[in-house]
């Protein structure tokens, strides 16, 4: 019975992928406007969490300012959802035409000098399109960590589609196996701004002044395999239009103190959020854990 329901949901999902693939952009954004209204005003999707996060990070701003940021964020979130579904049917050329490269010379330098790299990213801009476009922007074979979807039919279809686009998805539970690839050039993508599911290995770095637990994967594997680390960033410049940039974080990870790579990432993410608050995913709970007495907290 459960498999039957999952398959029905999968068919509905595929139906919308096909419909949106053949829909003009103006219609997609009219649908997004309707979705925004439902998410923001009707069901108020995770709105309490988003408000709490904004209050915590921007306590000095007015209520009117925070409300405007909240509205802009939910509009972006609605766009991202529908853009992502349409993205599965877009050609490589059309997808790339939606991005402006801020520093193409850095991409070229990485191609020439660094055959194997770790790439840290965040839930900024359209991160789903970023995962689709990254393999097209790099000569490296690309791998991305992800949390498998509970619906096995949708999960398998997305993995196959992403692989066809060049991004090979690896379940979080199999992270270590990702680094056994024999590819001469490989880029390992981590989205690192989520809350760790377990606090045991978390790295504690202050985020906007608050002690915050961070995922340890980038730090661990960069040091273990001595891989340079870069940040892959996406900024929205208009509906369906984004800027993409890459930023050097650590070229010699083992030469840095433990936690420093994570600290660099956090400070960069703070700057990105301050520059464009609606661009980040505000509905994620970032402060589930409190530090213990023996936790080392980096500034």
C-alpha positions in Angstrom: 0.0 0.0 0.0 2.8 2.4 0.9 4.7 1.6 -2.3 1.5 2.2 -4.2 1.0 5.6 -2.6 4.7 6.5 -3.2 4.3 5.6 -6.9 1.2 7.8 -7.2 3.1 10.7 -5.6 5.9 10.0 -8.1 3.5 10.1 -11.0 2.1 13.5 -9.8 5.7 14.8 -9.4 6.6 13.7 -13.0 3.4 15.2 -14.3 4.4 18.6 -12.9 7.9 18.3 -14.2 6.5 17.7 -17.7 4.0 20.5 -17.4 6.5 23.0 -16.2 9.1 22.0 -18.8 6.7 23.1 -21.5 5.3 26.1 -19.7 6.5 29.7 -20.6 8.4 31.6 -17.9 5.6 34.2 -17.4 3.2 31.4 -16.5 5.6 29.8 -14.1 6.0 33.0 -12.2 2.3 33.6 -12.1 2.0 30.2 -10.4 4.9 31.2 -8.1 3.0 34.3 -7.1 0.1 32.1 -6.1 2.3 29.7 -4.2 3.9 32.6 -2.4 0.5 33.8 -1.2 -0.4 30.3 0.1 3.0 29.6 1.8 3.2 33.0 3.4 -0.4 34.0 4.3 -2.4 30.7 4.3 -0.3 27.8 5.7 2.5 30.1 7.0 5.1 27.5 6.1 7.8 27.4 8.9 7.1 31.2 9.3 7.7 31.1 13.0 11.2 29.6 12.5 12.0 32.2 9.9 10.8 35.1 12.1 12.8 33.8 15.1 16.0 33.5 12.9 15.5 37.1 11.6 14.9 38.4 15.1 18.1 36.6 16.3 20.4 37.7 13.5 19.0 41.3 12.9 17.8 42.4 16.3 18.5 46.1 15.5 16.3 46.2 12.4 12.7 47.4 12.5 9.7 45.1 12.3 8.8 46.6 9.0 12.2 45.9 7.6 12.1 42.3 8.8 8.6 41.8 7.3 9.8 43.0 3.9 12.8 40.6 4.1 10.4 37.8 5.1 8.1 38.6 2.1 11.1 38.7 -0.3 12.4 35.4 1.0 9.1 33.6 0.6 8.8 35.0 -2.9 12.3 33.6 -3.7 11.4 30.3 -2.1 8.3 29.9 -4.3 10.4 30.8 -7.4 13.1 28.3 -6.4 10.6 25.4 -6.1 9.1 25.9 -9.6 12.4 26.9 -11.2 13.9 23.6 -9.9 11.2 21.5 -11.3 11.5 23.2 -14.7 15.3 22.8 -14.5 15.0 19.1 -14.9 13.8 19.6 -18.5 16.1 22.5 -19.4 19.1 22.0 -21.8 22.6 22.7 -20.6 22.7 25.8 -22.8 19.5 27.2 -21.5 20.5 26.5 -17.9 23.9 28.2 -18.3 22.3 31.2 -20.0 20.6 31.8 -16.6 23.9 32.4 -14.9 26.4 35.3 -15.0 29.9 34.3 -14.0 31.4 36.9 -11.6 35.0 35.6 -11.7 35.4 33.2 -14.6 39.2 33.5 -14.3 39.0 31.7 -10.9 37.1 28.8 -12.5 39.9 28.6 -15.1 42.6 28.7 -12.5 41.0 25.8 -10.6 40.7 23.8 -13.8 44.4 24.3 -14.5 45.9 24.0 -11.0 43.7 21.8 -8.7 42.6 18.4 -10.0 40.8 17.4 -6.9 38.9 19.9 -4.7 36.3 20.2 -2.0 33.6 22.8 -2.6 31.5 24.2 0.2 28.2 25.9 -0.5 25.1 27.1 1.2 21.3 27.4 0.7 21.6 30.7 -1.1 20.1 31.7 -4.4 18.7 28.7 -6.3 20.9 26.0 -4.8 19.1 23.3 -6.8 20.0 25.0 -10.1 23.5 25.4 -8.7 23.8 21.6 -8.3 22.6 21.3 -11.9 24.9 23.9 -13.4 28.1 23.2 -11.4 29.1 20.2 -13.5 28.6 22.3 -16.7 30.9 25.0 -15.3 33.8 22.7 -14.3 35.8 20.1 -16.1 35.9 18.1 -12.8 33.8 15.1 -12.3 31.3 16.4 -9.7 30.0 14.6 -6.6 27.4 16.0 -4.2 26.2 14.8 -0.8 22.5 14.6 -0.3 19.9 13.2 2.1 17.9 10.5 0.3 14.3 11.3 -0.3 11.8 9.0 1.6 10.0 8.3 -1.7 12.2 5.8 -3.4 10.7 6.4 -6.9 11.4 10.2 -6.8 14.8 9.6 -5.2 15.9 7.2 -7.9 14.6 9.5 -10.7 16.4 12.6 -9.3 19.6 10.7 -8.8 19.5 9.4 -12.4 18.6 12.9 -13.8 21.3 14.6 -11.8 23.9 12.0 -13.0 22.8 12.6 -16.6 23.4 16.3 -16.0 26.8 15.5 -14.5 26.3 15.7 -10.7 26.7 12.3 -9.0 24.7 12.3 -5.8 26.1 10.4 -2.8 24.0 9.6 0.3 25.4 11.3 3.4 25.9 7.9 5.0 28.3 7.0 2.3 30.4 10.2 2.4 33.8 8.4 2.8 33.2 6.3 -0.3 32.8 9.5 -2.4 36.6 10.1 -2.1 37.5 6.7 -3.5 36.8 7.8 -7.1 39.5 7.2 -9.6 38.7 10.3 -11.6 41.7 12.4 -12.4 39.7 15.6 -11.7 37.0 15.5 -9.0 35.0 18.2 -7.1 33.3 17.1 -4.0 30.3 19.4 -3.1 29.1 19.9 0.5 26.1 22.2 1.5 27.4 23.1 4.9 24.9 25.6 6.4 22.5 22.9 7.8 22.3 21.9 11.4 24.2 18.7 12.2 22.0 15.7 13.0 24.5 14.7 15.7 26.4 17.0 18.0 29.3 14.6 18.7 31.5 15.7 15.9 30.1 19.3 15.4 32.5 22.2 15.1 31.4 25.2 17.2 31.8 28.6 15.6 29.9 31.8 16.5 27.4 32.7 13.9 26.3 36.3 14.1 27.6 36.2 17.7 25.8 33.0 18.8 27.6 29.7 19.5 26.5 27.5 16.7 27.2 23.8 15.8 28.4 23.2 12.3 28.8 20.1 10.1 32.4 18.7 10.3 32.6 17.0 6.9 34.5 19.7 4.9 37.0 20.1 7.7 37.5 16.4 8.1 38.0 15.4 4.5 40.0 18.4 3.5 42.5 17.5 6.1 42.4 13.8 5.6 43.1 14.0 1.8 44.9 17.4 1.8 42.4 18.9 -0.7 42.0 22.6 -1.3 38.6 24.1 -0.3 36.6 26.6 -2.3 33.2 28.3 -1.7 30.7 28.1 -4.6 28.2 31.0 -4.3 25.0 31.9 -6.0 23.2 35.3 -5.8 19.8 36.1 -7.3 19.8 39.1 -9.6 16.3 38.7 -11.0 13.6 36.1 -11.5 15.3 33.1 -13.1 18.6 35.0 -13.2 21.6 34.4 -11.0 25.3 35.3 -10.4 27.7 32.5 -9.6 31.1 33.0 -8.1 33.8 30.8 -6.5 35.9 31.9 -3.5 39.2 30.5 -2.2 38.9 29.2 1.4 41.9 27.0 2.1 44.7 25.8 -0.2 46.6 23.9 2.5 44.1 22.6 5.0 46.6 20.8 7.2 48.5 24.0 7.8 45.5 25.6 9.5 44.4 25.1 13.1 41.5 22.7 13.6 38.2 24.5 13.0 39.7 27.3 10.9 38.2 26.1 7.6 34.8 26.1 9.2 35.4 29.5 10.8 36.4 30.9 7.3 33.2 29.4 5.9 31.0 30.9 8.6 32.4 34.4 8.3 32.0 34.3 4.5 28.4 33.1 4.9 27.7 36.0 7.4 28.9 38.5 4.9 26.8 37.0 2.1 23.7 37.1 4.3 24.3 40.7 5.4 24.7 41.8 1.8 21.5 40.1 0.6 19.3 38.7 3.4 16.4 37.3 1.3 18.9 35.2 -0.6 19.4 32.8 2.3 17.1 29.9 3.5 15.5 31.3 6.6 13.2 28.4 7.4 16.0 26.1 8.7 16.5 25.8 12.5 20.1 26.7 13.1 20.3 26.7 16.9 19.0 23.3 18.1 22.0 22.6 20.3 23.5 24.5 23.2 27.3 24.2 23.7 28.6 22.2 26.6 31.2 23.4 29.1 34.0 21.5 27.3 33.0 22.6 23.7 35.6 24.9 22.1 33.8 27.8 20.5 35.6 29.7 17.7 35.0 33.4 17.0 
